[in-house]
Amino acid sequence: MILNGVEIRDNFAEAFPMVGTRLIVTADTPEWALTAGRTTTGFATSVIGCGCEAGIERTLSPEETPDGRPGVSLLIFAMDFGSLKKVVPLRLGQCVLTCPTTACYAGVEGGKRVPLAKTIRYFADGHQISKKIGEKRFWRLPVMEGEFVCDEDTGSVEGVGGGNFLILARSRAAALHASEQAVAAMGKVEGVILPFPGGVVRSGSKVGSKYKGLFASTNDAYCPTLRGTRPSALPPEVGSVLEIVIDGFSFEAVSEATKVGVAAVCAVGAEGGVVAVDAGNYGGNLGPFHFKLREIMKDSAGGTA
């Protein structure tokens, strides 16, 4: 399959089950809402070393938030519900409670309940006050600036982690430009995040290592500098590879994000230095979700077999 001169390789991304939730964080200004969101989702690129994967889903206008202020929607994923219950209150307490003017609200109604103010209310040292509105309970915690308002808990979903595709390009500049176009387009898909820095990862990994105890190591088959010493998946003209990893609330959301992202890469095309789009998998042994590139892109305009 060729789209705008870019080969869509006959490969699939292999993803695995995760448990996720959404937080709605608001503040007096969009800048402070983004500050809270970026801080809360920091050091959350991979469960391998960070304990969770998190990112800003999108910014929210005052008309979209519970308190009529600007905000951000955050998605946080963990490998199991027990881990999610631990990591969310920690990030809430350290990164949202501490940020000037913020409040935090539930972004998921159904599923198992993830504690928010239910856990961090004790910081108020007995001065916390709760208010039940309908079926929802909110907490008000006095702080030096004023007070912090927060939902008691939020819901959770059974999500998908580890969706991905690889951009094979002639140069680093071409790979970076194509990845930036993909990230911008994928940011419009609801229910997904791209947890790595700027949505892009250069240090793609494979399972296992020559060193005992190391769970993952560099994906040498896609490293251009190792082409002469290791079995390579790269043709001679490829000088740089970048990966985009996708976590989502559903298989459909990750599939849609993949389609939008790959289409944006192909819009850059061969003239922009893109050679091919590939995907990372482990032979189908890691996870039950398989995102087959050619099936996802089969309805794209301009494709030729």
C-alpha positions in Angstrom: 0.0 0.0 0.0 1.4 3.4 -1.0 -0.2 6.7 0.2 1.3 9.9 -1.4 4.6 8.0 -2.0 4.7 6.6 1.5 4.8 2.8 2.0 2.3 1.5 4.6 4.0 -1.6 5.7 2.0 -4.8 6.3 2.4 -4.8 10.0 0.4 -4.2 13.2 0.8 -2.4 16.5 0.3 -4.6 19.5 -1.4 -3.0 22.5 -2.5 -4.2 25.9 -5.2 -3.6 28.5 -4.9 -0.7 30.9 -7.2 1.0 33.4 -7.8 4.7 32.9 -9.6 7.7 34.3 -10.2 11.4 33.3 -9.8 14.4 35.6 -11.2 17.9 34.7 -8.9 20.5 36.2 -10.0 24.2 36.1 -8.3 27.4 37.1 -8.8 31.2 37.0 -6.9 31.4 33.7 -6.1 29.0 30.9 -2.4 29.4 31.7 -2.8 28.2 35.3 -5.0 25.3 34.1 -2.3 24.2 31.7 0.4 24.6 34.3 -1.6 22.2 36.6 -2.2 19.8 33.7 1.4 19.7 32.6 2.7 19.2 36.2 0.2 16.5 36.9 1.0 14.5 33.8 4.8 15.0 34.1 7.1 11.9 34.4 4.3 9.7 33.1 5.5 8.4 29.7 5.6 4.7 30.5 4.4 2.4 33.2 7.8 0.6 32.9 9.5 3.4 34.8 6.9 5.9 35.8 4.1 3.8 37.3 1.5 5.3 35.0 1.0 6.9 31.7 -0.7 10.3 31.5 -1.3 13.3 29.3 -3.5 16.3 28.5 -6.4 15.1 26.4 -7.4 18.7 25.4 -8.0 22.2 26.7 -11.6 23.1 27.8 -13.5 26.3 27.4 -15.4 27.8 30.4 -18.6 26.5 28.7 -17.3 22.9 29.0 -16.4 22.8 32.7 -18.4 22.3 35.9 -17.5 25.7 37.4 -17.5 27.9 34.3 -13.7 28.5 34.2 -11.1 27.5 31.7 -9.7 24.0 32.2 -7.9 20.9 30.9 -9.0 17.3 30.5 -6.3 14.8 31.8 -6.2 11.1 31.1 -4.2 8.8 33.5 -3.6 5.1 32.8 -2.2 2.3 34.9 -1.8 -1.4 34.4 -4.5 -2.3 37.0 -7.1 -0.6 39.1 -5.1 -1.0 42.3 -2.2 1.0 40.8 -4.6 3.6 39.4 -6.1 4.2 42.9 -2.7 4.9 44.3 -1.2 7.1 41.6 -4.2 9.4 41.0 -4.5 10.8 44.5 -0.7 11.3 44.7 -0.6 13.4 41.5 -3.8 15.2 42.6 -2.4 16.1 46.0 1.1 17.1 44.8 0.3 18.8 41.5 -3.3 20.1 41.5 -3.9 20.9 45.1 -0.7 22.9 45.2 -1.3 24.9 42.0 -2.9 28.3 42.5 -6.6 28.8 41.8 -7.3 25.2 40.7 -10.3 22.9 41.3 -10.7 19.3 40.2 -13.7 17.4 39.0 -14.6 13.9 37.9 -14.3 13.2 34.2 -15.8 9.7 34.1 -19.1 8.8 35.7 -19.2 5.1 35.4 -16.9 2.2 36.4 -15.0 1.5 39.6 -14.4 4.6 41.7 -11.0 6.3 41.9 -10.6 8.4 45.0 -9.9 12.1 44.7 -10.8 14.4 47.6 -11.9 11.2 49.4 -8.2 10.7 50.1 -6.6 14.1 50.0 -9.2 15.8 52.2 -7.2 14.9 55.3 -4.7 17.5 54.3 -7.2 20.0 55.6 -6.5 18.7 59.1 -10.2 18.5 60.1 -11.3 21.8 58.5 -12.5 20.1 55.3 -16.2 20.5 54.5 -18.3 18.3 52.2 -21.4 19.2 50.2 -23.6 16.7 48.4 -25.4 17.9 45.3 -27.7 15.3 43.8 -25.7 12.1 43.9 -22.3 13.7 43.9 -20.2 14.8 46.9 -17.8 17.6 46.7 -15.1 18.7 49.3 -13.8 22.2 50.1 -10.3 22.3 51.6 -9.0 25.5 53.1 -5.7 26.6 51.7 -3.7 29.8 52.2 -4.8 31.2 48.9 -8.5 30.5 49.6 -10.0 27.0 49.1 -9.6 24.0 46.9 -12.8 22.4 45.6 -12.7 18.8 44.4 -15.0 15.9 43.6 -14.9 13.0 46.1 -14.0 10.5 43.4 -14.1 9.8 39.7 -15.0 6.8 37.6 -12.7 4.6 35.5 -12.7 2.7 32.2 -11.0 -0.4 30.8 -8.7 1.1 28.3 -6.0 0.3 25.8 -2.3 1.1 26.1 0.6 0.8 23.7 -0.9 1.6 20.3 1.8 2.9 18.1 3.2 3.6 14.7 6.7 4.3 13.4 7.7 7.1 11.0 10.6 6.1 8.7 12.2 9.1 7.1 15.2 10.2 5.1 16.4 12.6 7.8 15.9 13.6 11.4 14.3 16.9 10.3 11.8 15.1 8.0 10.9 12.6 10.7 10.4 15.3 13.3 8.2 17.4 10.9 6.0 14.5 10.0 5.6 13.5 13.7 4.7 17.1 14.6 2.0 17.1 11.9 0.7 13.7 13.2 0.6 14.9 16.8 -1.4 18.0 15.9 -4.0 16.0 14.0 -4.3 13.3 16.7 -4.9 15.9 19.4 -8.4 16.4 17.9 -9.4 12.8 18.7 -11.3 12.4 21.9 -10.4 9.8 24.4 -6.7 9.4 23.6 -3.4 10.7 24.8 0.2 10.5 23.5 2.1 10.1 26.7 5.7 10.7 25.5 7.4 14.2 25.3 5.5 16.3 22.8 3.7 13.1 21.8 6.8 11.6 20.2 9.4 9.0 21.4 12.8 8.6 19.8 14.0 5.7 22.1 11.6 3.0 20.9 12.1 -0.2 22.7 12.0 -4.0 22.4 11.2 -6.5 25.1 14.2 -7.8 26.9 17.9 -7.0 27.0 21.4 -8.6 27.1 21.6 -7.3 30.6 20.0 -9.3 33.4 17.0 -7.6 35.0 16.4 -5.0 32.3 12.9 -5.3 31.0 13.3 -3.3 27.8 16.1 -2.1 25.6 16.7 -0.1 22.4 14.8 -1.3 19.3 18.0 -2.1 17.4 16.2 -3.2 14.2 15.0 0.4 13.8 18.3 2.2 14.8 19.9 3.6 11.7 23.4 3.7 13.2 23.2 -0.1 13.9 22.2 -1.1 10.4 25.7 -2.5 9.6 26.0 -4.5 12.7 22.5 -5.8 13.5 19.6 -7.2 11.5 17.8 -4.1 10.3 14.2 -3.3 9.3 15.3 -0.1 7.6 16.0 0.4 3.9 19.3 2.2 3.0 17.5 5.6 2.4 16.1 5.8 6.0 18.2 8.0 8.2 15.8 8.6 11.2 12.9 6.9 12.9 10.4 8.3 15.4 7.5 6.6 17.1 4.2 7.8 18.3 2.6 5.8 21.2 -1.2 6.0 21.9 -3.2 5.3 25.0 -7.0 5.4 24.8 -10.3 4.8 26.4 -11.3 2.2 23.7 -10.0 0.2 20.8 -12.0 2.4 18.5 -10.4 5.6 19.9 -6.9 4.3 19.4 -7.7 3.1 15.9 -9.1 6.5 14.9 -6.1 8.3 16.3 -3.8 5.9 14.4 -5.7 6.6 11.2 -5.6 10.4 11.7 -2.0 10.3 12.6 -0.8 8.1 9.7 -2.9 10.2 7.3 -1.1 13.4 8.5 2.3 11.7 8.0 1.3 10.6 4.5 0.2 14.2 3.7 3.8 15.2 4.3 4.6 12.4 1.9 7.6 11.3 0.0 8.4 14.8 -1.1 8.7 15.7 2.5 11.2 13.0 3.2 8.9 10.3 4.6 9.7 6.8 3.3 7.4 4.4 5.2 5.1 3.9 8.1 5.6 0.8 10.3 4.4 -0.4 13.7 5.9 -2.1 16.7 4.8 -5.5 18.0 6.1 -8.5 19.8 4.8 -11.2 17.6 1.3 -10.9 19.1 2.4 -12.3 22.5 2.3 -9.1 24.6 -1.3 -7.8 24.2 -4.7 -8.8 22.7 -5.3 -5.6 20.8 -3.8 -5.5 17.2 -4.0 -2.4 15.1 -3.3 -3.5 11.5 -2.0 -0.5 9.6 -3.3 -1.5 6.1 -6.8 -2.3 7.5 -6.9 1.0 9.3 -5.8 2.9 6.2 -7.6 1.0 3.5 -10.3 3.6 3.0 -7.8 6.5 2.8 -8.0 8.5 -0.5 -5.1 8.2 -2.9 -3.9 4.8 -1.7 -2.6 2.2 -4.2 -1.8 -1.4 -3.7 
